[in-house]
Amino acid sequence: MSSKPFNRTRLAGALLLALWLPLAVQAQEAEPEPETEQPAAADPAALDAEIMPRASQSLLLDAVQTAAGYFVVGERGHILVSDDGQSWKQAQVPTRSTLTSITSADGVLWAGGHDGVIVHSTDGGQTWTRRRMQVWTPDYADPLDGVPVMDILMVDGMNGFAIGAYAMFLETRDGGVTWEPRGIINYDEPEPAPEPAVETASADADAPAADDWTFDASDLELEAEADPHLYAMARTDEGHLVIAGERGAFFRSTDGGQTWERDRLPYEGSMFGILSFGGEHLLVHGLRGNVLESHDLGRSWTNVETGVNTSLMGGRALADGGAILVGANGVVLSRPDGDSPFTETRFEMANGETPNLTGVLPAGDAGFIVVGDKGAGLFRPQ
């Protein structure tokens, strides 16, 4: 990371992406906090998550499956587990910070989120240990203070990476017990020029943007930052690593993360997810319905027509180049293979609401688990 001054405005933007909802809406939906005997002076990041009966209906941001079941994470340190994607039990977790990402490898679980928190379970999610926390301090003691973790990728049970705002890049070699910051940007080299622009889903200036309350045109006109927020990371079958981030930021490593090449996407908006298929086949998705696809590890890209202009926040790679993407207003895009176009459907709750979706996970015959601002639900394609 560079040594430039801490920009609270940009960090607030990153947190809004992670939280997805305006704070006013969250406050309206929030449950009253039960009384606690824990010291009020302690930072919430260091307090145990409160067990809430409606946690499965709260803001949830990511999901993963292990042999122990389905796990989802979200606001207030919520981690929930289910055997069937319908009934959820909340775990005891040593943080109240919002958790944005969860992953697993070799039966071990890791989750990360706001305040630089990373928690870890080695017993199938029955117990959790906080391994990292770095809250913001007014004296700006460290440029990583308060920087949220946006994604975690584990290569195996011992080695992995975490990424976040301001180009934060952390590495663990001891199973997530310790996390060391690393720099992946060479500031002595000029920033790469953007790739030739591709026609995007939001190219029609007259088309309404369904999530304009979150982003406006000025977001796309700002100059690229030296330390872009990093939102998503993926690993190919060959062990190559790729990262997608804000305002067209893209990074690749062909040596297992030892060195990184900085590149730029042909779309100058932010990409919130990246999917890896076989070989060097990649797909990124993000702001205003934009999806780009590459068959050469991101050295060239083609635009994928989606037919929507709502931001796509979550996705999963399926067999044969198929994919499912989810986003604002309950939008669900799916294709059965890499040669087929995306088709649009909507996820509706029992009351007819179409929640803003942030993550999706295949759940076998049950369909897909989707998570978002109204909690977790099951989506069954028609």
TORKOL-4160 file (C-alpha; in steps of 0.2 Angstrom, whole numbers, padded with zeros to 4 digits, m for minus):
382
<pt num="1" X="0000" Y="0000" Z="0000"/>
<pt num="2" X="0005" Y="0018" Z="m0003"/>
<pt num="3" X="0008" Y="0031" Z="0011"/>
<pt num="4" X="m0005" Y="0043" Z="0005"/>
<pt num="5" X="m0017" Y="0050" Z="0018"/>
<pt num="6" X="m0032" Y="0040" Z="0024"/>
<pt num="7" X="m0047" Y="0044" Z="0014"/>
<pt num="8" X="m0062" Y="0041" Z="0024"/>
<pt num="9" X="m0074" Y="0045" Z="0010"/>
<pt num="10" X="m0068" Y="0031" Z="m0001"/>
<pt num="11" X="m0068" Y="0019" Z="0013"/>
<pt num="12" X="m0086" Y="0023" Z="0017"/>
<pt num="13" X="m0090" Y="0019" Z="m0002"/>
<pt num="14" X="m0081" Y="0002" Z="0000"/>
<pt num="15" X="m0091" Y="m0001" Z="0016"/>
<pt num="16" X="m0107" Y="0003" Z="0007"/>
<pt num="17" X="m0103" Y="m0009" Z="m0006"/>
<pt num="18" X="m0101" Y="m0022" Z="0007"/>
<pt num="19" X="m0116" Y="m0018" Z="0016"/>
<pt num="20" X="m0127" Y="m0015" Z="0001"/>
<pt num="21" X="m0141" Y="m0005" Z="0009"/>
<pt num="22" X="m0142" Y="0013" Z="0015"/>
<pt num="23" X="m0139" Y="0014" Z="0033"/>
<pt num="24" X="m0156" Y="0021" Z="0036"/>
<pt num="25" X="m0164" Y="0005" Z="0029"/>
<pt num="26" X="m0153" Y="m0006" Z="0039"/>
<pt num="27" X="m0159" Y="0004" Z="0055"/>
<pt num="28" X="m0177" Y="0002" Z="0050"/>
<pt num="29" X="m0175" Y="m0017" Z="0049"/>
<pt num="30" X="m0163" Y="m0019" Z="0064"/>
<pt num="31" X="m0169" Y="m0029" Z="0079"/>
<pt num="32" X="m0167" Y="m0021" Z="0096"/>
<pt num="33" X="m0150" Y="m0026" Z="0104"/>
<pt num="34" X="m0152" Y="m0037" Z="0120"/>
<pt num="35" X="m0143" Y="m0031" Z="0136"/>
<pt num="36" X="m0126" Y="m0037" Z="0138"/>
<pt num="37" X="m0114" Y="m0038" Z="0152"/>
<pt num="38" X="m0099" Y="m0035" Z="0140"/>
<pt num="39" X="m0090" Y="m0018" Z="0143"/>
<pt num="40" X="m0097" Y="m0004" Z="0133"/>
<pt num="41" X="m0080" Y="0003" Z="0130"/>
<pt num="42" X="m0074" Y="m0012" Z="0120"/>
<pt num="43" X="m0074" Y="m0010" Z="0102"/>
<pt num="44" X="m0089" Y="m0020" Z="0094"/>
<pt num="45" X="m0076" Y="m0029" Z="0083"/>
<pt num="46" X="m0069" Y="m0037" Z="0099"/>
<pt num="47" X="m0086" Y="m0042" Z="0106"/>
<pt num="48" X="m0095" Y="m0058" Z="0104"/>
<pt num="49" X="m0109" Y="m0058" Z="0091"/>
<pt num="50" X="m0126" Y="m0058" Z="0098"/>
<pt num="51" X="m0138" Y="m0073" Z="0096"/>
<pt num="52" X="m0153" Y="m0066" Z="0087"/>
<pt num="53" X="m0169" Y="m0076" Z="0082"/>
<pt num="54" X="m0171" Y="m0067" Z="0066"/>
<pt num="55" X="m0152" Y="m0068" Z="0060"/>
<pt num="56" X="m0157" Y="m0078" Z="0045"/>
<pt num="57" X="m0168" Y="m0063" Z="0039"/>
<pt num="58" X="m0154" Y="m0050" Z="0042"/>
<pt num="59" X="m0141" Y="m0043" Z="0029"/>
<pt num="60" X="m0131" Y="m0058" Z="0023"/>
<pt num="61" X="m0117" Y="m0056" Z="0010"/>
<pt num="62" X="m0108" Y="m0073" Z="0006"/>
<pt num="63" X="m0111" Y="m0092" Z="0007"/>
<pt num="64" X="m0100" Y="m0108" Z="0006"/>
<pt num="65" X="m0103" Y="m0127" Z="0007"/>
<pt num="66" X="m0093" Y="m0139" Z="0017"/>
<pt num="67" X="m0096" Y="m0157" Z="0023"/>
<pt num="68" X="m0103" Y="m0149" Z="0039"/>
<pt num="69" X="m0117" Y="m0140" Z="0029"/>
<pt num="70" X="m0121" Y="m0123" Z="0021"/>
<pt num="71" X="m0113" Y="m0108" Z="0029"/>
<pt num="72" X="m0118" Y="m0089" Z="0027"/>
<pt num="73" X="m0111" Y="m0073" Z="0034"/>
<pt num="74" X="m0117" Y="m0056" Z="0036"/>
<pt num="75" X="m0120" Y="m0041" Z="0047"/>
<pt num="76" X="m0115" Y="m0040" Z="0066"/>
<pt num="77" X="m0104" Y="m0055" Z="0065"/>
<pt num="78" X="m0118" Y="m0067" Z="0060"/>
<pt num="79" X="m0112" Y="m0084" Z="0054"/>
<pt num="80" X="m0127" Y="m0096" Z="0051"/>
<pt num="81" X="m0126" Y="m0115" Z="0047"/>
<pt num="82" X="m0139" Y="m0126" Z="0039"/>
<pt num="83" X="m0141" Y="m0144" Z="0033"/>
<pt num="84" X="m0154" Y="m0140" Z="0020"/>
<pt num="85" X="m0154" Y="m0121" Z="0016"/>
<pt num="86" X="m0170" Y="m0119" Z="0025"/>
<pt num="87" X="m0167" Y="m0120" Z="0043"/>
<pt num="88" X="m0153" Y="m0110" Z="0050"/>
<pt num="89" X="m0144" Y="m0110" Z="0067"/>
<pt num="90" X="m0133" Y="m0096" Z="0072"/>
<pt num="91" X="m0115" Y="m0099" Z="0078"/>
<pt num="92" X="m0106" Y="m0091" Z="0092"/>
<pt num="93" X="m0093" Y="m0080" Z="0084"/>
<pt num="94" X="m0081" Y="m0068" Z="0093"/>
<pt num="95" X="m0084" Y="m0052" Z="0083"/>
<pt num="96" X="m0099" Y="m0040" Z="0079"/>
<pt num="97" X="m0091" Y="m0033" Z="0064"/>
<pt num="98" X="m0100" Y="m0036" Z="0048"/>
<pt num="99" X="m0093" Y="m0052" Z="0039"/>
<pt num="100" X="m0092" Y="m0050" Z="0020"/>
<pt num="101" X="m0084" Y="m0066" Z="0014"/>
<pt num="102" X="m0082" Y="m0084" Z="0019"/>
<pt num="103" X="m0072" Y="m0099" Z="0012"/>
<pt num="104" X="m0066" Y="m0116" Z="0016"/>
<pt num="105" X="m0052" Y="m0128" Z="0011"/>
<pt num="106" X="m0048" Y="m0145" Z="0018"/>
<pt num="107" X="m0063" Y="m0144" Z="0030"/>
<pt num="108" X="m0057" Y="m0128" Z="0038"/>
<pt num="109" X="m0067" Y="m0112" Z="0037"/>
<pt num="110" X="m0062" Y="m0094" Z="0037"/>
<pt num="111" X="m0073" Y="m0078" Z="0036"/>
<pt num="112" X="m0067" Y="m0060" Z="0035"/>
<pt num="113" X="m0075" Y="m0043" Z="0035"/>
<pt num="114" X="m0075" Y="m0025" Z="0042"/>
<pt num="115" X="m0062" Y="m0019" Z="0054"/>
<pt num="116" X="m0050" Y="m0031" Z="0046"/>
<pt num="117" X="m0058" Y="m0045" Z="0055"/>
<pt num="118" X="m0054" Y="m0063" Z="0051"/>
<pt num="119" X="m0061" Y="m0078" Z="0060"/>
<pt num="120" X="m0057" Y="m0096" Z="0059"/>
<pt num="121" X="m0065" Y="m0113" Z="0063"/>
<pt num="122" X="m0056" Y="m0130" Z="0062"/>
<pt num="123" X="m0071" Y="m0140" Z="0069"/>
<pt num="124" X="m0083" Y="m0138" Z="0055"/>
<pt num="125" X="m0090" Y="m0122" Z="0061"/>
<pt num="126" X="m0094" Y="m0127" Z="0079"/>
<pt num="127" X="m0082" Y="m0115" Z="0087"/>
<pt num="128" X="m0074" Y="m0099" Z="0080"/>
<pt num="129" X="m0058" Y="m0090" Z="0084"/>
<pt num="130" X="m0054" Y="m0072" Z="0080"/>
<pt num="131" X="m0037" Y="m0072" Z="0071"/>
<pt num="132" X="m0036" Y="m0054" Z="0065"/>
<pt num="133" X="m0043" Y="m0037" Z="0070"/>
<pt num="134" X="m0037" Y="m0020" Z="0065"/>
<pt num="135" X="m0050" Y="m0006" Z="0069"/>
<pt num="136" X="m0048" Y="0012" Z="0063"/>
<pt num="137" X="m0040" Y="0024" Z="0075"/>
<pt num="138" X="m0040" Y="0043" Z="0074"/>
<pt num="139" X="m0022" Y="0045" Z="0075"/>
<pt num="140" X="m0019" Y="0035" Z="0059"/>
<pt num="141" X="m0007" Y="0023" Z="0066"/>
<pt num="142" X="m0007" Y="0011" Z="0052"/>
<pt num="143" X="m0013" Y="0013" Z="0034"/>
<pt num="144" X="m0022" Y="m0004" Z="0037"/>
<pt num="145" X="m0032" Y="0002" Z="0052"/>
<pt num="146" X="m0051" Y="0000" Z="0048"/>
<pt num="147" X="m0048" Y="m0007" Z="0031"/>
<pt num="148" X="m0062" Y="m0021" Z="0028"/>
<pt num="149" X="m0058" Y="m0038" Z="0021"/>
<pt num="150" X="m0068" Y="m0040" Z="0005"/>
<pt num="151" X="m0063" Y="m0058" Z="0000"/>
<pt num="152" X="m0053" Y="m0073" Z="0006"/>
<pt num="153" X="m0046" Y="m0087" Z="m0005"/>
<pt num="154" X="m0037" Y="m0102" Z="0002"/>
<pt num="155" X="m0026" Y="m0113" Z="m0009"/>
<pt num="156" X="m0026" Y="m0127" Z="0004"/>
<pt num="157" X="m0028" Y="m0128" Z="0023"/>
<pt num="158" X="m0012" Y="m0119" Z="0026"/>
<pt num="159" X="m0009" Y="m0106" Z="0012"/>
<pt num="160" X="m0021" Y="m0092" Z="0007"/>
<pt num="161" X="m0024" Y="m0074" Z="0004"/>
<pt num="162" X="m0036" Y="m0060" Z="0009"/>
<pt num="163" X="m0040" Y="m0044" Z="m0001"/>
<pt num="164" X="m0049" Y="m0028" Z="0003"/>
<pt num="165" X="m0050" Y="m0009" Z="0002"/>
<pt num="166" X="m0035" Y="0002" Z="m0003"/>
<pt num="167" X="m0027" Y="m0013" Z="m0012"/>
<pt num="168" X="m0025" Y="m0022" Z="0005"/>
<pt num="169" X="m0017" Y="m0039" Z="0001"/>
<pt num="170" X="m0014" Y="m0051" Z="0016"/>
<pt num="171" X="m0006" Y="m0068" Z="0015"/>
<pt num="172" X="m0006" Y="m0083" Z="0027"/>
<pt num="173" X="0006" Y="m0098" Z="0027"/>
<pt num="174" X="0000" Y="m0106" Z="0044"/>
<pt num="175" X="m0018" Y="m0109" Z="0041"/>
<pt num="176" X="m0025" Y="m0092" Z="0045"/>
<pt num="177" X="m0017" Y="m0090" Z="0062"/>
<pt num="178" X="m0007" Y="m0075" Z="0056"/>
<pt num="179" X="m0009" Y="m0064" Z="0041"/>
<pt num="180" X="0005" Y="m0054" Z="0034"/>
<pt num="181" X="0002" Y="m0038" Z="0023"/>
<pt num="182" X="0010" Y="m0038" Z="0006"/>
<pt num="183" X="0011" Y="m0025" Z="m0008"/>
<pt num="184" X="0006" Y="m0031" Z="m0025"/>
<pt num="185" X="0007" Y="m0014" Z="m0034"/>
<pt num="186" X="0024" Y="m0008" Z="m0041"/>
<pt num="187" X="0022" Y="0011" Z="m0039"/>
<pt num="188" X="0038" Y="0014" Z="m0049"/>
<pt num="189" X="0029" Y="0008" Z="m0064"/>
<pt num="190" X="0016" Y="0018" Z="m0073"/>
<pt num="191" X="m0002" Y="0013" Z="m0071"/>
<pt num="192" X="m0007" Y="0002" Z="m0087"/>
<pt num="193" X="m0018" Y="0011" Z="m0099"/>
<pt num="194" X="m0036" Y="0005" Z="m0100"/>
<pt num="195" X="m0041" Y="m0008" Z="m0113"/>
<pt num="196" X="m0051" Y="m0002" Z="m0128"/>
<pt num="197" X="m0069" Y="0001" Z="m0122"/>
<pt num="198" X="m0082" Y="m0012" Z="m0125"/>
<pt num="199" X="m0100" Y="m0009" Z="m0127"/>
<pt num="200" X="m0108" Y="m0012" Z="m0110"/>
<pt num="201" X="m0125" Y="m0015" Z="m0103"/>
<pt num="202" X="m0126" Y="0003" Z="m0096"/>
<pt num="203" X="m0120" Y="0011" Z="m0113"/>
<pt num="204" X="m0138" Y="0018" Z="m0116"/>
<pt num="205" X="m0138" Y="0034" Z="m0107"/>
<pt num="206" X="m0157" Y="0035" Z="m0108"/>
<pt num="207" X="m0159" Y="0018" Z="m0099"/>
<pt num="208" X="m0164" Y="0019" Z="m0081"/>
<pt num="209" X="m0152" Y="0013" Z="m0068"/>
<pt num="210" X="m0162" Y="0003" Z="m0055"/>
<pt num="211" X="m0149" Y="0005" Z="m0042"/>
<pt num="212" X="m0144" Y="0024" Z="m0045"/>
<pt num="213" X="m0147" Y="0026" Z="m0026"/>
<pt num="214" X="m0131" Y="0017" Z="m0024"/>
<pt num="215" X="m0120" Y="0024" Z="m0038"/>
<pt num="216" X="m0121" Y="0039" Z="m0050"/>
<pt num="217" X="m0112" Y="0044" Z="m0066"/>
<pt num="218" X="m0099" Y="0053" Z="m0056"/>
<pt num="219" X="m0093" Y="0037" Z="m0049"/>
<pt num="220" X="m0087" Y="0032" Z="m0066"/>
<pt num="221" X="m0079" Y="0048" Z="m0070"/>
<pt num="222" X="m0066" Y="0049" Z="m0056"/>
<pt num="223" X="m0048" Y="0046" Z="m0060"/>
<pt num="224" X="m0041" Y="0029" Z="m0056"/>
<pt num="225" X="m0034" Y="0028" Z="m0038"/>
<pt num="226" X="m0016" Y="0022" Z="m0034"/>
<pt num="227" X="m0023" Y="0010" Z="m0022"/>
<pt num="228" X="m0039" Y="0003" Z="m0029"/>
<pt num="229" X="m0051" Y="m0007" Z="m0018"/>
<pt num="230" X="m0050" Y="m0026" Z="m0022"/>
<pt num="231" X="m0067" Y="m0035" Z="m0022"/>
<pt num="232" X="m0064" Y="m0053" Z="m0028"/>
<pt num="233" X="m0051" Y="m0066" Z="m0030"/>
<pt num="234" X="m0051" Y="m0082" Z="m0040"/>
<pt num="235" X="m0039" Y="m0097" Z="m0044"/>
<pt num="236" X="m0038" Y="m0107" Z="m0060"/>
<pt num="237" X="m0036" Y="m0125" Z="m0061"/>
<pt num="238" X="m0018" Y="m0122" Z="m0066"/>
<pt num="239" X="m0015" Y="m0112" Z="m0050"/>
<pt num="240" X="m0015" Y="m0095" Z="m0058"/>
<pt num="241" X="m0023" Y="m0081" Z="m0047"/>
<pt num="242" X="m0033" Y="m0066" Z="m0053"/>
<pt num="243" X="m0041" Y="m0051" Z="m0044"/>
<pt num="244" X="m0054" Y="m0039" Z="m0049"/>
<pt num="245" X="m0058" Y="m0022" Z="m0041"/>
<pt num="246" X="m0064" Y="m0005" Z="m0043"/>
<pt num="247" X="m0064" Y="0006" Z="m0058"/>
<pt num="248" X="m0057" Y="m0007" Z="m0070"/>
<pt num="249" X="m0043" Y="m0014" Z="m0059"/>
<pt num="250" X="m0037" Y="m0031" Z="m0063"/>
<pt num="251" X="m0022" Y="m0041" Z="m0057"/>
<pt num="252" X="m0015" Y="m0058" Z="m0062"/>
<pt num="253" X="m0001" Y="m0070" Z="m0055"/>
<pt num="254" X="0005" Y="m0085" Z="m0064"/>
<pt num="255" X="0017" Y="m0090" Z="m0050"/>
<pt num="256" X="0005" Y="m0094" Z="m0036"/>
<pt num="257" X="0005" Y="m0076" Z="m0030"/>
<pt num="258" X="0023" Y="m0072" Z="m0028"/>
<pt num="259" X="0023" Y="m0059" Z="m0041"/>
<pt num="260" X="0008" Y="m0049" Z="m0049"/>
<pt num="261" X="0005" Y="m0041" Z="m0065"/>
<pt num="262" X="m0007" Y="m0025" Z="m0065"/>
<pt num="263" X="m0019" Y="m0024" Z="m0079"/>
<pt num="264" X="m0035" Y="m0015" Z="m0083"/>
<pt num="265" X="m0052" Y="m0020" Z="m0089"/>
<pt num="266" X="m0060" Y="m0012" Z="m0104"/>
<pt num="267" X="m0074" Y="m0006" Z="m0093"/>
<pt num="268" X="m0070" Y="0008" Z="m0081"/>
<pt num="269" X="m0083" Y="0003" Z="m0068"/>
<pt num="270" X="m0081" Y="m0008" Z="m0053"/>
<pt num="271" X="m0082" Y="m0027" Z="m0054"/>
<pt num="272" X="m0088" Y="m0036" Z="m0038"/>
<pt num="273" X="m0085" Y="m0054" Z="m0043"/>
<pt num="274" X="m0074" Y="m0065" Z="m0053"/>
<pt num="275" X="m0077" Y="m0083" Z="m0058"/>
<pt num="276" X="m0064" Y="m0096" Z="m0064"/>
<pt num="277" X="m0068" Y="m0110" Z="m0076"/>
<pt num="278" X="m0057" Y="m0123" Z="m0084"/>
<pt num="279" X="m0040" Y="m0117" Z="m0092"/>
<pt num="280" X="m0039" Y="m0098" Z="m0093"/>
<pt num="281" X="m0057" Y="m0095" Z="m0094"/>
<pt num="282" X="m0063" Y="m0081" Z="m0083"/>
<pt num="283" X="m0079" Y="m0071" Z="m0081"/>
<pt num="284" X="m0081" Y="m0054" Z="m0071"/>
<pt num="285" X="m0097" Y="m0046" Z="m0066"/>
<pt num="286" X="m0101" Y="m0030" Z="m0057"/>
<pt num="287" X="m0108" Y="m0012" Z="m0058"/>
<pt num="288" X="m0124" Y="m0009" Z="m0068"/>
<pt num="289" X="m0126" Y="m0027" Z="m0076"/>
<pt num="290" X="m0109" Y="m0027" Z="m0084"/>
<pt num="291" X="m0101" Y="m0044" Z="m0087"/>
<pt num="292" X="m0084" Y="m0047" Z="m0096"/>
<pt num="293" X="m0077" Y="m0064" Z="m0102"/>
<pt num="294" X="m0059" Y="m0070" Z="m0106"/>
<pt num="295" X="m0052" Y="m0086" Z="m0112"/>
<pt num="296" X="m0034" Y="m0080" Z="m0110"/>
<pt num="297" X="m0032" Y="m0076" Z="m0091"/>
<pt num="298" X="m0038" Y="m0058" Z="m0093"/>
<pt num="299" X="m0027" Y="m0053" Z="m0107"/>
<pt num="300" X="m0042" Y="m0049" Z="m0118"/>
<pt num="301" X="m0060" Y="m0048" Z="m0115"/>
<pt num="302" X="m0077" Y="m0048" Z="m0123"/>
<pt num="303" X="m0093" Y="m0040" Z="m0117"/>
<pt num="304" X="m0107" Y="m0052" Z="m0112"/>
<pt num="305" X="m0124" Y="m0046" Z="m0115"/>
<pt num="306" X="m0135" Y="m0047" Z="m0099"/>
<pt num="307" X="m0150" Y="m0037" Z="m0103"/>
<pt num="308" X="m0150" Y="m0029" Z="m0086"/>
<pt num="309" X="m0142" Y="m0013" Z="m0079"/>
<pt num="310" X="m0143" Y="m0017" Z="m0060"/>
<pt num="311" X="m0127" Y="m0021" Z="m0052"/>
<pt num="312" X="m0122" Y="m0040" Z="m0050"/>
<pt num="313" X="m0115" Y="m0043" Z="m0033"/>
<pt num="314" X="m0113" Y="m0062" Z="m0032"/>
<pt num="315" X="m0110" Y="m0077" Z="m0044"/>
<pt num="316" X="m0105" Y="m0095" Z="m0045"/>
<pt num="317" X="m0097" Y="m0105" Z="m0059"/>
<pt num="318" X="m0106" Y="m0120" Z="m0065"/>
<pt num="319" X="m0101" Y="m0135" Z="m0076"/>
<pt num="320" X="m0096" Y="m0132" Z="m0095"/>
<pt num="321" X="m0094" Y="m0114" Z="m0093"/>
<pt num="322" X="m0111" Y="m0111" Z="m0086"/>
<pt num="323" X="m0114" Y="m0098" Z="m0072"/>
<pt num="324" X="m0127" Y="m0090" Z="m0061"/>
<pt num="325" X="m0126" Y="m0072" Z="m0056"/>
<pt num="326" X="m0137" Y="m0062" Z="m0044"/>
<pt num="327" X="m0139" Y="m0044" Z="m0040"/>
<pt num="328" X="m0151" Y="m0029" Z="m0036"/>
<pt num="329" X="m0170" Y="m0031" Z="m0036"/>
<pt num="330" X="m0169" Y="m0050" Z="m0035"/>
<pt num="331" X="m0161" Y="m0052" Z="m0052"/>
<pt num="332" X="m0155" Y="m0069" Z="m0056"/>
<pt num="333" X="m0145" Y="m0072" Z="m0073"/>
<pt num="334" X="m0141" Y="m0090" Z="m0078"/>
<pt num="335" X="m0134" Y="m0099" Z="m0092"/>
<pt num="336" X="m0132" Y="m0118" Z="m0094"/>
<pt num="337" X="m0115" Y="m0118" Z="m0103"/>
<pt num="338" X="m0102" Y="m0106" Z="m0110"/>
<pt num="339" X="m0110" Y="m0106" Z="m0127"/>
<pt num="340" X="m0128" Y="m0100" Z="m0121"/>
<pt num="341" X="m0134" Y="m0083" Z="m0117"/>
<pt num="342" X="m0139" Y="m0077" Z="m0100"/>
<pt num="343" X="m0158" Y="m0078" Z="m0096"/>
<pt num="344" X="m0165" Y="m0067" Z="m0083"/>
<pt num="345" X="m0177" Y="m0072" Z="m0069"/>
<pt num="346" X="m0182" Y="m0064" Z="m0052"/>
<pt num="347" X="m0181" Y="m0071" Z="m0035"/>
<pt num="348" X="m0196" Y="m0067" Z="m0025"/>
<pt num="349" X="m0200" Y="m0069" Z="m0007"/>
<pt num="350" X="m0216" Y="m0077" Z="0000"/>
<pt num="351" X="m0223" Y="m0059" Z="0002"/>
<pt num="352" X="m0218" Y="m0054" Z="m0016"/>
<pt num="353" X="m0203" Y="m0044" Z="m0012"/>
<pt num="354" X="m0188" Y="m0045" Z="m0023"/>
<pt num="355" X="m0173" Y="m0042" Z="m0011"/>
<pt num="356" X="m0156" Y="m0036" Z="m0016"/>
<pt num="357" X="m0145" Y="m0051" Z="m0018"/>
<pt num="358" X="m0127" Y="m0052" Z="m0014"/>
<pt num="359" X="m0122" Y="m0071" Z="m0015"/>
<pt num="360" X="m0128" Y="m0087" Z="m0022"/>
<pt num="361" X="m0123" Y="m0105" Z="m0019"/>
<pt num="362" X="m0129" Y="m0122" Z="m0028"/>
<pt num="363" X="m0139" Y="m0133" Z="m0016"/>
<pt num="364" X="m0141" Y="m0149" Z="m0026"/>
<pt num="365" X="m0159" Y="m0154" Z="m0029"/>
<pt num="366" X="m0165" Y="m0139" Z="m0018"/>
<pt num="367" X="m0159" Y="m0127" Z="m0031"/>
<pt num="368" X="m0149" Y="m0112" Z="m0025"/>
<pt num="369" X="m0146" Y="m0103" Z="m0009"/>
<pt num="370" X="m0147" Y="m0085" Z="m0011"/>
<pt num="371" X="m0142" Y="m0072" Z="0002"/>
<pt num="372" X="m0145" Y="m0053" Z="0002"/>
<pt num="373" X="m0153" Y="m0039" Z="0012"/>
<pt num="374" X="m0168" Y="m0050" Z="0018"/>
<pt num="375" X="m0157" Y="m0064" Z="0023"/>
<pt num="376" X="m0156" Y="m0082" Z="0016"/>
<pt num="377" X="m0168" Y="m0091" Z="0004"/>
<pt num="378" X="m0170" Y="m0105" Z="m0009"/>
<pt num="379" X="m0171" Y="m0101" Z="m0027"/>
<pt num="380" X="m0178" Y="m0115" Z="m0039"/>
<pt num="381" X="m0175" Y="m0111" Z="m0057"/>
<pt num="382" X="m0191" Y="m0113" Z="m0068"/>
